[in-house]
Amino acid sequence: MNKENIIIKLRDNHSDFWKTASNHEDKNSSTDGKWTVNENVDHINKSISILINFLSTPKPMLESRFGLNDGKSISYEALVEKYHLAIKNGVKSPPPLLPSTDLNHEELIKGGNKLVKDLIHSLNNWSEKELDQYLCPHPALSLISVREVLYFTMYHVEHHHQMIKRISINRFNYENTI
């Protein structure tokens, strides 16, 4: 997937996520001890913010700190499979990515929309070659290429989008059994 397609998917996936989150009846509801809608949104926003900081770091500093990729990036599908394996093996979000407890929904959505614009803007400084060349640390996947971390970001928001959809489904099912 080229950079232009990645940008489109990042924008569209996040837009769909925030639309569903905004339309959710109870932003602070949860099922099965999972995160609430607001907590999912906060987690996604924190993830994007960290990625923007990484992408804004001077490339020579990234190279000296993390090295360069010696091969090509894996496919989107292979990255998703690798992430599912990490989850199956018990990987959890590290503390900096855990959601806060006192959350304002409107601020989260507004902030998230700005973050995605900033993320896309930061990609203007990256060439197709550099997306495969530079390595990025990831808490669940170790060092992966920048292209792969962008694939992860596209999938990650889809994953959390499904989580907030399940909150609605579980709530509907619960209310219909009463």
Phi, psi and omega per residue, in radians:
M1 nan 2.254 -3.128
N2 -1.458 2.990 -3.040
K3 -1.037 -0.719 -3.138
E4 -1.055 -0.760 3.106
N5 -1.170 -0.651 3.098
I6 -1.085 -0.792 -3.139
I7 -1.056 -0.765 3.123
I8 -1.065 -0.810 -3.135
K9 -1.138 -0.707 3.110
L10 -1.044 -0.852 -3.123
R11 -1.106 -0.844 -3.084
D12 -1.175 -0.776 -3.121
N13 -1.102 -0.732 3.134
H14 -1.234 -0.679 3.110
S15 -1.059 -0.783 3.103
D16 -1.084 -0.736 3.131
F17 -1.038 -0.880 -3.101
W18 -1.182 -0.565 3.100
K19 -1.120 -0.819 3.113
T20 -1.099 -0.763 3.130
A21 -1.092 -0.727 -3.132
S22 -1.154 -0.610 -3.094
N23 -1.491 -0.109 -3.115
H24 -1.169 2.387 -3.066
E25 -1.086 -0.788 -3.076
D26 -2.199 1.779 -3.064
K27 -1.183 -0.277 -3.109
N28 -1.932 0.268 3.123
S29 -1.568 2.719 -3.128
S30 -2.627 2.797 3.032
T31 -2.329 2.614 3.067
D32 0.994 0.528 3.109
G33 1.241 0.222 3.122
K34 -1.465 3.077 -3.138
W35 -1.202 2.646 3.044
T36 -1.310 3.027 3.070
V37 -1.003 -0.877 -3.131
N38 -1.065 -0.668 3.127
E39 -1.162 -0.669 3.058
N40 -1.081 -0.767 3.140
V41 -1.118 -0.765 3.131
D42 -1.073 -0.745 3.115
H43 -1.059 -0.794 3.122
I44 -1.086 -0.783 3.141
N45 -1.066 -0.741 3.114
K46 -1.097 -0.698 3.125
S47 -1.095 -0.780 3.141
I48 -1.119 -0.750 -3.122
S49 -1.029 -0.762 3.117
I50 -1.109 -0.708 3.133
L51 -1.147 -0.712 3.096
I52 -1.039 -0.775 3.115
N53 -1.045 -0.727 3.116
F54 -1.094 -0.872 -3.076
L55 -1.144 -0.357 -3.141
S56 -1.556 -0.128 3.127
T57 -1.279 2.403 3.100
P58 -0.963 2.369 -3.054
K59 -1.044 -0.667 3.084
P60 -1.042 -0.598 3.113
M61 -1.206 -0.700 3.105
L62 -1.106 -0.747 3.137
E63 -1.087 -0.789 -3.106
S64 -1.205 -0.529 -3.081
R65 -1.484 -0.688 -3.017
F66 -2.074 -0.201 -3.133
G67 1.467 -3.050 3.131
L68 -2.050 2.661 3.113
N69 -1.268 2.347 -3.118
D70 -1.653 0.067 3.140
G71 -2.567 -2.870 3.113
K72 -1.516 2.814 3.066
S73 -1.264 2.618 3.056
I74 -1.358 2.927 -3.119
S75 -1.290 2.878 3.065
Y76 -0.986 -0.819 -3.108
E77 -1.080 -0.729 3.130
A78 -1.168 -0.633 3.107
L79 -1.140 -0.758 3.127
V80 -1.088 -0.730 3.109
E81 -1.091 -0.745 3.116
K82 -1.084 -0.701 3.124
Y83 -1.177 -0.746 3.109
H84 -1.054 -0.672 3.097
L85 -1.123 -0.723 3.115
A86 -1.092 -0.742 3.111
I87 -1.115 -0.763 3.126
K88 -1.037 -0.583 3.139
N89 -1.481 0.147 3.004
G90 1.668 0.170 3.121
V91 -1.134 2.353 3.113
K92 -2.178 2.853 3.087
S93 -1.108 2.346 3.085
P94 -1.280 2.772 -3.077
P95 -0.847 -0.715 -3.129
P96 -1.102 -0.341 -3.120
L97 -1.752 -0.042 3.110
L98 -1.244 2.472 -3.092
P99 -1.227 2.674 3.040
S100 -1.346 2.957 -3.114
T101 -1.753 -0.537 -3.121
D102 -1.739 1.678 -2.979
L103 -2.159 2.378 3.055
N104 -1.787 2.042 -3.016
H105 -1.037 -0.816 -3.105
E106 -1.082 -0.721 3.106
E107 -1.138 -0.668 3.112
L108 -1.077 -0.811 -3.108
I109 -1.170 -0.816 3.129
K110 -1.052 -0.802 3.121
G111 -1.105 -0.704 3.127
G112 -1.113 -0.740 3.107
N113 -1.064 -0.719 3.102
K114 -1.152 -0.700 3.140
L115 -1.064 -0.743 -3.140
V116 -1.151 -0.680 3.062
K117 -1.058 -0.758 3.117
D118 -1.136 -0.675 3.098
L119 -1.069 -0.850 -3.138
I120 -1.104 -0.723 3.099
H121 -1.065 -0.713 -3.121
S122 -1.137 -0.418 3.125
L123 -1.283 -0.244 3.080
N124 -1.060 -0.429 -3.107
N125 -1.589 0.167 -3.107
W126 -2.121 2.246 3.072
S127 -1.504 2.889 3.068
E128 -0.967 -0.785 -3.119
K129 -1.092 -0.746 -3.112
E130 -1.152 -0.523 3.105
L131 -1.062 -0.579 3.108
D132 -1.565 -0.428 -3.009
Q133 -1.388 -0.721 -3.035
Y134 -1.591 2.519 3.127
L135 -1.748 2.577 -3.116
C136 -2.260 2.319 3.090
P137 -1.282 2.431 3.104
H138 -2.326 2.335 -3.048
P139 -1.105 -0.426 -3.132
A140 -1.871 -0.365 -2.984
L141 -2.085 0.157 -3.114
S142 1.126 -2.447 3.127
L143 -1.538 2.157 3.101
I144 -2.306 2.820 -3.141
S145 -1.187 2.817 3.103
V146 -1.063 -0.708 3.088
R147 -1.016 -0.756 -3.139
E148 -1.151 -0.633 3.107
V149 -1.217 -0.526 3.049
L150 -1.227 -0.696 3.028
Y151 -1.025 -0.793 3.126
F152 -1.024 -0.776 -3.111
T153 -1.078 -0.679 3.075
M154 -1.097 -0.794 -3.118
Y155 -1.256 -0.707 -3.062
H156 -0.975 -0.789 3.137
V157 -1.197 -0.584 3.059
E158 -1.115 -0.734 3.128
H159 -1.017 -0.827 -3.134
H160 -1.292 -0.480 3.030
H161 -1.079 -0.783 3.097
Q162 -1.103 -0.613 3.124
M163 -1.101 -0.767 -3.128
I164 -1.286 -0.484 3.036
K165 -1.145 -0.675 3.124
R166 -1.144 -0.546 3.081
I167 -1.048 -0.762 3.116
S168 -1.122 -0.779 -3.112
I169 -1.128 -0.827 -3.136
N170 -1.105 -0.675 3.116
R171 -1.156 -0.752 3.106
F172 -1.054 -0.806 3.138
N173 -1.098 -0.701 3.129
Y174 -1.122 -0.821 -3.098
E175 -1.128 -0.498 -3.125
N176 -1.468 -0.104 3.085
T177 -1.723 -0.111 -3.115
I178 -1.405 nan nan
